[in-house]
Amino acid sequence: MTNYKQLCADLVDALELCDWPYKLKEAIRTNIDRARAALAEQETEGPTDEQLDELFVEIDQTGSPKSWRIYARTVLTNWGK
């Protein structure tokens, strides 16, 4: 699996080493700063077992065999993992 955070950090490092034309330097610098700030953000921890249990009971009231998809999408939306 690709480590996207490391890939982004490597790309930002490479961008900083480039000799950008004067007209682009400010825009590139701004985007490099934004990328560095995003990379520095603390990753949120995943849900606890109790949170997952509560969410599953809330979603699985239909007993539908497709409820696992709704459950998975909700977990990814809420915790991004």
N, C-alpha and C positions, 0 to 999 in steps of 0.2 A: 504494500500500500504506500502511496506517495505521501511524504510528509510535506504538506502544502505550506505550512508555516516556515519550515526550513528553506523550501524552494523560494518563497517570497523574500526571505532574509537574504538569500544568495543573490537574487535579482536586484534588490535594493543596493547591496554592496557593489555589484557590477555597475549600476547606474551612477553611483557616486564617483567611480573611477573614470567615467567618460568625460571627454573634453567637449562639452556642449556649446553650440553657438550662443553668443551673448543673448540673442532674442529669446532663446529657450531656457536659459539658466534659471530664471526666477520660477517659471512654471514647473520645471523639473525639480527644483529644490523644494517647492511647496508640496509636490506629490511624494517626494522622498520622505519629507517630514511626516506627512500623513500616514504613509506606509509604516514608518518606524513607530509611530504612536499606536497604530493598530496592532503591530507585532508585539508591542510591550504590554498590551492589555492582558489582564489576568483571565485565563480561561475559566469559564464557569464549571463548577463541578456537576457531575451527572446527578440524576435523581436518586433519592434513597429508595430502599425496597418498599417502605411504607407509602411513599408518594406514588410509586408504580402500582402498588396494590390498589390504592384508592382510585387512581385514574382508570385502571382496568375495570373495576367494579362499576364505575360511573359510565364507561363506554359500552361494556358488554351486557347491557340490560336487554338487548334484542336477542342475544344468543345466536346471532348471525355468524356463519362461518367466515364472513368477510370482515368481522369486527377487528381482527388482528391487524388489518391494514390501517384502519382508522386509529387504532391504538399506536401503531408504529409511527404514523405520520404525526400524531399529537406529541409523542415523546420527542421526536426530532425537532418539531416546531418549538417546543418548550425548552429543551435542553441542548439541542443542536449536536447530539451525539448519537 
